Amino acid sequence: MTCQQPDQSRRLSRFFAIASLMLALALPWSAQTEAHDHLRKAEVNTSQIRARPIPDVFLTDQSGHQVRFATDVLRQRPALISFIYTRCTTTCPLVGATVATVTGNLGADAGKLAIVSISIDPDYDTPERLLDWRKLHGDIPQWTLLTGPKRETNQLLRALGAYSPNIEDHSDILLIGPNASGQWVRMSSLAGWDKVAAEVRAAAFAGR
């Protein structure tokens, strides 16, 4: 087991304290308990993985447009991909805040990136609900939210390593990449936005 440096430990302690306080103020007790369990797992190891072939499935974006995932959304760009559902009251709002903050801090580089959130609850998450959810986090135009038929959605989630038969147990991950060697970074979606932004720049923009 490796030991964290003192400054890093203090930053992590502040992150968990602030996140826990935010959730305590906003959520009922049962949701607080679930969120606390997720936060304890937030700082998982960041790892590089080689993604499976990504299916070019037809999905629907937050504006109601039918799009192909690889052809129309990724468009051969590096990507920041998250997995959410709009009825989630625990981790998903934090994921939304992280994606919005990272996008804002990337500045002009954000236009070179596919910023994507995929609904894991497509039966409920209509384009209208996804657009309303995005507006809660700043309504960033570069940010694409996707829903669609469950068969196609699940096919994509499996390819990206994010499928779970129970949406409440879905993986709290972000995928960033691919980098020049074709690998993706897999990290906790509850990591601090600065860590996410650093991984985006390192994995998605390095050498490009």
N, C-alpha and C positions, 0 to 999 in steps of 0.2 A: 504494500500500500504506500503511495506517495503522499508526502505532506504538502499542503498548500502553503504558499508564502503568506506572511502576516497580512500584507495589504490585500491580497486576494481574498483571504478569509473574511476580512472586515467588509469587503464589498459584497461578498456572498451573504453575510449576515444581514447587511442592510437591505439587500434585495428581498430576502425571505421575510424580513420584518415588515417592510413596506407592503409587499404583496399580501401577506397574511392580514394586515390591518385593512387594506382595501376590501378584501373579501369579507372580513368580519363585519364591516359597515354595510355592505351591500347585500349579503346573502342570509337566508334563513339558516338555522342551526344545522339541518341535515345537509344542506349544500355546502356549508362551511367545512363540515367533516370530510366530505368527498374532496373538496378543493385542497384541503390541507394534505390529504394523502397524495394528491397529484404533485403539490409543491415539493414534498419531500423527495420526489423522484426527478425533480426538474434538472438537476445538474448531472445528467447521465453523460457518459463518455461520448465525445464526438468521434465518429468513425467515417471512413471512406468506404463506399460500396460501389460495385459495378452493377448498374441497373440492368434489369431485364429489358428486352425490346419493348418500347412504349407503344401500345396500340393506338392507332389514329381513330379513336371512336368518336361518333357524333354525340355531342352534348349541347346543352343550352346555357348561354351566359345570362348575366343578371339583367340584360336588356331584352331578353327573349329571343336572341339570335341563335340559330343553330350553327355550331362551329365544330370543326374537327380538332381534336386535342393537339396533336403534333403539328399538323399543317397550318392551322389558323391561330392557335393560341401560343404554342412554343415558338414556332417559326424559326427553328434552328438557333434560338437564342438561349443563353444560360437562364436558369429559372430559380425562383424562390417559391416552393410549393408547400402549402399548408392544408390541413384537413379539419373542417369545422362542421357544425350544424347549428342552425339558428335558435333552436330550443335549448341549447346548452347554456347554463347559467354559471358554470364554474370555470373551466379552463379556456373555453373558446373566446370569451371577451378579452382575456389576457393575450391570447394569440392574435386577435384582431388588433389590439393596441400595439403589439410588437411589430406586426407587419406594417402598420401605418407609420410607426416611428422610424423603422428601418428605411422605408420608402422615402420618407421626407428627408432623412439624413444622407441618402445616396445622391441627392441633388440631380444633376444632369444624367448621371449614370443610370438612374432608374429607368430611363427610356430604352436602355440597352438590355433590359432584363424582363423576362416574363414573370409577373407577380401574380400568382394563382392560388386561390383557395377552392378546394373541391368539397362539396357537401357529401357527408356520409349518411345523410338522411334525405335522399332525393324524393321519396314519396311525399314528404311534408314541405321541403324547401323548394318552393316555386321561385321563378326568377324575381318576382316582386318581393318576396321575403328576403332573398339574398341581397337585392338592391337596398332595401330598408336596413338590413344588417350592416352593409358596407357604409351607409350614411352615418351610422352611429360612430364610425371610426374615421370620419373625415371625407368620405365619398371621393376617394382618390381615383382619378380616371384610368390610371395605368393598371389598376388592380382588377383582375378578372375573377369572378366567382362563377362556379359551374355546378349545374345539376343535370339531371337527365334520367332516362330509363335505368332502373336498378341494375339490369343485366350489364349494360355498358359501363355504368359507374363502378360496379363491383369488379368488372374485368380490369378497369384502369387501376383501381385501388390495389388489387392483387399484384399487378405488374410493378406498382410503386412500393410494395411492401407495407401497405397501410390498411389492409382489409381486416375487419373484425365483424363477426356475425352479430355482435351486440354493440350498438353505437355508444352505449355508456362506457364500454371498455375499449374504445378506439385508441390507437397508438398516438401518444402526444409527441409527434415528430414533425420536423421540418426537413425538406429535401432541398439541397442547394447544389446546382451544377447544370450540366456536367463540366468538369474542368478539361484541360487540354488533353488529358490522358483518358477521357471518357468515364471518369469516376464521379460519383455524387457524394456529397457530405450529408450524413444523416445525424441530426442533433435534436436535442429537446426543444419543443416549441415553447417551453417556458423559460428558456435561457434568456439572459438579459439582452436587450436589443443591440447593445454595443457589440456583444459577442457574435450575434447573428450577422450584423453588418460587416464585421471583420471577416467572417467566414464567406460571406457573399463576395466581398472584394477579392479574397484570396483564391477562392475556388472558381468563381465565375468570370472574373475580369483579369486575373493574372495571365500575362503573356498574350493577351488579345489585342 
